[in-house]
């Protein structure tokens, strides 16, 4: 690990000021990706700006007909939240599938979204549910937030404060996990909303999370697993690595989509 300075602000304004004034700052939320990266010397920030002391960032509450989750809410808190389980049980189920108990009790939803790992779970939920990411400066629709592999629309001095998820009519998430890391080799979040059916896929795309428009069109006509029989992903845009090739991931995504539809419909 390279040497770095450490700051622990007690207010958002203070954190933003540090981001604007320091050289090579890096925000620290749960640290489940950042700290291993630092240990392997794959990153060299000048200063870590720890958000854990800022009050109010871990709240989970009802917001209209949906749910607002603070950026520093732990995965375990989302998984067990009575509010989330009552309004969007699929989101609670997703949080319960992340990593292992140690990861779920340290990792945060804001950190996951900001990192935008191509195999992470929350980006699929945000995209499928039409979530809004709330920062210190603006509100960003999930459609505009994820811009590429480990890339988001966040500015250099922008901090995620929370995420607003509208309540769907029906929703479910299913994933095929890497047995070692428990990251999604293929994860599909299906949501039927007042605006139509939305299907988001993670763990598969070369550019990260994406909406599967062909599956959405098929499910709009018939919200059943059988509706996806004739639908296939374009393998040219999918990942191939030591775990599986693009064709295998395409098939996994289709199977996970069918399972998600079955769970949502049932």
C-alpha positions in Angstrom: 0.0 0.0 0.0 1.3 3.4 -0.9 1.3 6.2 1.7 -1.6 8.6 1.7 -3.2 11.2 4.0 -6.5 10.6 5.8 -9.4 13.0 6.4 -12.7 12.2 8.2 -15.0 15.2 7.7 -18.1 15.6 9.9 -20.3 17.3 7.3 -21.0 17.1 3.5 -19.8 20.7 2.9 -16.5 19.8 4.6 -16.2 16.7 2.4 -16.9 18.6 -0.8 -14.4 21.3 0.2 -11.7 18.6 0.7 -12.5 17.2 -2.7 -12.0 20.6 -4.3 -8.8 21.6 -2.5 -6.8 18.4 -2.1 -4.6 16.7 -4.7 -5.8 13.3 -5.8 -8.5 12.8 -3.2 -10.6 9.6 -3.0 -13.8 9.1 -1.2 -14.0 6.2 1.3 -17.5 4.7 2.0 -17.5 1.0 2.9 -14.1 0.3 1.4 -14.9 -3.2 0.2 -13.4 -2.5 -3.3 -11.1 0.5 -2.5 -9.1 -1.1 0.4 -8.1 -4.3 -1.5 -7.2 -2.1 -4.4 -4.9 0.0 -2.2 -3.4 -3.1 -0.6 -2.5 -4.4 -4.1 -1.0 -1.0 -5.0 -3.4 -0.7 -7.9 -4.4 2.8 -6.8 -2.5 5.7 -5.3 -4.7 8.4 -3.9 -3.2 11.5 -2.2 -5.9 11.6 0.5 -8.7 9.3 1.6 -11.8 11.3 2.6 -13.8 9.0 4.9 -17.6 9.6 4.9 -18.4 7.5 7.9 -18.6 10.4 10.4 -21.1 12.4 8.4 -24.6 12.1 10.1 -27.8 11.2 8.3 -26.2 9.3 5.4 -27.3 5.8 6.4 -31.1 6.5 6.8 -33.6 4.3 5.1 -37.1 5.8 4.8 -40.2 5.9 2.9 -40.3 8.6 0.2 -43.8 9.0 -1.3 -44.7 5.6 -2.7 -41.1 4.5 -2.8 -38.0 4.2 -0.7 -35.0 6.6 -0.1 -31.8 4.9 1.0 -28.9 6.9 2.3 -25.6 6.5 0.5 -23.9 5.0 3.6 -26.6 2.4 4.3 -24.9 -1.0 4.6 -26.1 -3.9 2.4 -27.1 -5.7 5.6 -29.3 -2.8 6.6 -31.0 -2.7 3.2 -31.6 -6.5 3.3 -33.3 -6.4 6.7 -35.1 -3.0 6.4 -38.8 -3.3 7.1 -39.5 -0.4 4.9 -37.6 -1.9 1.9 -39.1 -5.3 2.5 -42.6 -3.9 2.6 -42.3 -1.7 -0.5 -39.6 -3.3 -2.7 -38.9 -6.8 -1.4 -36.8 -7.5 -4.6 -34.4 -4.8 -3.5 -34.0 -6.3 -0.1 -33.5 -9.8 -1.7 -30.8 -8.3 -3.9 -28.9 -6.8 -0.9 -29.1 -10.1 0.9 -27.3 -11.8 -2.0 -24.3 -9.5 -2.0 -21.0 -11.1 -1.0 -20.8 -12.7 2.5 -21.9 -11.4 5.9 -18.6 -9.5 6.4 -19.0 -7.6 3.1 -22.7 -7.0 3.7 -22.0 -5.4 7.1 -19.3 -3.0 5.7 -20.2 -2.3 2.1 -22.5 0.6 1.2 -25.1 1.2 -1.5 -23.5 4.6 -2.4 -20.0 3.1 -2.7 -21.3 0.3 -4.9 -23.1 2.7 -7.3 -20.2 5.2 -7.4 -17.7 2.4 -8.2 -20.0 0.9 -10.9 -18.3 -2.5 -11.0 -19.5 -4.4 -14.1 -20.5 -7.3 -11.9 -22.1 -5.4 -9.0 -25.8 -5.9 -8.1 -27.1 -2.5 -7.2 -26.6 -0.9 -10.6 -29.1 -3.4 -12.1 -31.7 -2.5 -9.4 -31.2 1.2 -10.0 -31.6 0.9 -13.7 -34.5 -1.5 -13.7 -36.4 0.4 -11.1 -35.7 3.8 -12.6 -34.0 5.1 -9.5 -32.7 8.6 -9.0 -29.2 9.2 -7.5 -29.2 12.3 -5.3 -25.9 14.1 -4.8 -24.9 17.3 -3.0 -25.3 19.1 -6.4 -28.2 17.5 -8.3 -30.5 14.6 -9.0 -29.3 12.1 -11.6 -31.6 9.5 -13.3 -30.1 6.0 -13.3 -30.4 6.1 -17.1 -27.8 8.9 -17.1 -25.7 7.9 -14.2 -23.9 4.8 -15.5 -21.7 5.8 -18.3 -19.3 2.9 -18.8 -17.0 0.4 -17.2 -16.3 1.8 -13.6 -17.5 5.1 -14.9 -20.4 7.3 -13.8 -21.7 10.8 -14.4 -20.4 12.0 -11.0 -18.3 15.1 -11.0 -15.0 15.3 -9.2 -16.5 17.3 -6.3 -19.8 15.4 -6.2 -20.9 13.1 -3.3 -23.8 10.7 -3.4 -26.2 11.5 -0.6 -28.8 8.8 -1.3 -30.9 6.9 -3.8 -34.6 7.1 -4.4 -36.3 4.0 -5.7 -39.9 4.1 -6.9 -42.1 1.2 -6.0 -42.7 -1.2 -8.9 -45.9 -3.2 -9.5 -43.8 -6.4 -9.5 -40.1 -7.0 -9.4 -37.4 -9.7 -8.8 -33.7 -10.2 -9.1 -31.9 -13.4 -9.9 -28.1 -14.0 -10.4 -25.6 -16.7 -11.0 -22.8 -16.1 -8.6 -19.1 -16.7 -9.0 -18.6 -19.3 -6.3 -15.4 -17.6 -5.0 -16.2 -13.9 -5.2 -20.0 -14.1 -5.2 -20.0 -11.4 -7.8 -22.6 -11.8 -10.5 -21.5 -13.7 -13.6 -25.0 -12.9 -14.8 -27.6 -11.0 -12.8 -31.0 -9.8 -14.1 -33.4 -7.5 -12.4 -36.9 -7.5 -13.9 -39.5 -4.8 -12.9 -43.0 -4.2 -14.1 -43.7 -0.5 -13.5 -46.4 1.9 -14.3 -44.3 3.0 -17.3 -43.8 -0.5 -18.6 -41.4 -3.5 -18.1 -37.8 -2.8 -17.4 -35.0 -5.4 -17.5 -31.4 -4.6 -16.4 -28.5 -7.0 -16.8 -25.2 -7.0 -14.8 -22.1 -9.2 -14.8 -22.4 -9.7 -18.5 -21.7 -6.5 -20.6 -18.3 -5.2 -21.6 -19.4 -1.7 -20.7 -21.1 -2.7 -17.5 -24.8 -2.7 -16.6 -27.4 -2.2 -19.4 -31.1 -2.5 -20.2 -32.2 -5.5 -22.3 -34.6 -3.9 -24.7 -35.6 -7.0 -26.6 -36.5 -8.8 -23.3 -38.5 -5.7 -22.2 -40.5 -5.8 -25.5 -41.2 -9.5 -25.2 -42.3 -9.2 -21.6 -44.5 -6.2 -22.3 -46.6 -8.5 -24.5 -46.6 -11.4 -22.1 -45.1 -11.2 -18.6 -44.1 -14.9 -18.5 -40.8 -16.8 -18.7 -41.9 -18.4 -22.0 -42.0 -14.9 -23.6 -38.2 -14.9 -23.5 -37.8 -18.2 -25.4 -37.1 -16.4 -28.7 -35.0 -13.6 -27.2 -31.2 -13.7 -27.2 -28.4 -11.3 -26.2 -25.9 -10.1 -28.8 -22.7 -11.9 -27.8 -20.5 -9.3 -29.5 -21.1 -6.9 -26.6 -20.6 -9.4 -23.8 -17.6 -10.3 -21.6 -15.3 -13.3 -22.0 -12.8 -14.1 -19.3 -11.3 -17.0 -17.4 -14.7 -17.8 -15.8 -16.8 -18.0 -19.0 -17.1 -16.9 -22.6 -19.6 -14.6 -24.1 -21.9 -17.3 -25.3 -22.1 -18.9 -21.8 -22.9 -15.5 -20.2 -25.6 -14.9 -22.8 -27.3 -18.1 -21.9 -26.9 -17.5 -18.2 -28.5 -14.1 -18.5 -31.5 -15.6 -20.3 -31.9 -18.2 -17.6 -31.6 -15.6 -14.8 -34.1 -13.4 -16.6 -36.6 -16.2 -16.8 -36.2 -17.0 -13.1 -36.6 -13.4 -12.3 -39.8 -13.1 -14.3 -41.1 -16.3 -12.7 -40.4 -14.9 -9.2 -41.9 -11.6 -10.0 -45.0 -13.0 -11.5 -45.5 -15.6 -8.7 
